[in-house]
Amino acid sequence: MSAVSTTGARDFILPDLGEGLTEAELIGWKVAVGDTVHVDQMVVEVESAKSVVELPCPFAGTIVALHANAGDTVEAGQALLSVAEAGAADAAPAGDAGSDAAGPSASDSAADELPTDDADPVGIEGGGANLIGYGTTAPKARSGKKRSFGAKSTDSPAETPSAPAPAAPPAVPSTTPPAQPADTATTSPVSSPIVRKLAKDHGISAKHLPGTGPGGVVTRADVLAAVDRQGTTGLHGTPERQGTTASAPGQPHTAVTTGTPIPSTDRDTRTPITGLRKVVSERLSQSRREIPEATIWLDVDATELLATKKALEARTGEKYSLLALVARFVIAGLKKYPILNSSIDTAANEIVTHGDINLGLAAQTPRGLMVPVVHGAGEMSLRQLRDEIGETVGKASTGKFASAELTGGTFTLNNYGVFGVDGSAPIINLPEVAMLGLGRIKDRPWVSHGELTVRKVMYLSFVFDHRACDGAEPSEFLTFVADCIENPISLLPEV
């Protein structure tokens, strides 16, 4: 992270990420200190829990500071870089530290303002801002407080001369213990909201920790070291109740807990649960806690499906994936049993049966498990559905989906057969009520027309939310899809 004097510079902050997301990982910079940028030039790439995006700079000028490094986690509202606009350095009088200490000037106030979305959004009239709440639109005021990165600021409150304190009155003998001093101890700078939150979650005041970062900044490592020093204290500074043992009167209290941090050695690797992994963990945990799910499964003879695929490709000269064919069967089944194309609105205590079928496809990507959505799948022809699924699968190789492509699903199809497994009991993708899983297709002994033979067999596993329906509709849906796989021509009356 590099920086030069930021006098008169404007801060480009990480904008509102939308959908409740508050943080992102900085993937890489597209500019460096000293570069000249224009309005809406892409300057940084960040990865939120939903997608990887490039952010445009809302100012024109010269980059004077980068406030984070590649790999850092930054929060919405945190400054990413500072830009000195043309002529700003000349307009600022040299040595005007006194005015800075007294308060921000008019130009500084304007420099610390955020764009608002009240005006026409950029991208209609001008540039191409690509995240919610940001672009080169009319600014609105925000706090003029500046973060300190690196050397301590000369106008830091800790170094501002204070008025002489009044003379203390003569000491009066007393048996009362002296009062604890107020919280006026020298504080350390804490630049990262993530570090502050981590400390708060463990009942620690980050600003009172000794900082080992540049200029005494408190880092994540400083907080984790303080957590280790806490020993057996709980997350909020109180001893854990579970597993505590009583101490003899007058003896220090000791505690043996099962909630203490797991010790590690030099051979261990710790990976923070952040970004997409954090969102996936929270959503799957919530699904397991809230949903009374049930799983049913069925083995299916897919021999005719493979033959139909081959015949279709020979007749049309086009490629069709098995996933696209099964997706077409699933859509027909959802139209026949619409309760499975529903969501649970827990706030209203209602089952919402959707009029549109937006098919989610569980996909393993370099970023982790994601569920991109084919919107309007229920109205597509087989060829359209094939093309949309093919495009979605192609994007899975990079994991770079737009936020809109990851929201709005009404039913999820999970093809884990590509991993060489026969079956699974998948976790429902909230707030949906069902998911169909496809296992691998393998040669297996099978009784066909009264004779034992070898057929192409696969397993279907179906998980559903018992709050939305009982076992009848899921079982009928699963057997309908299975019949379509075993005899694809049986779908013709449903098309």
Disulfide bonds with the S-S distance in Angstrom:
none
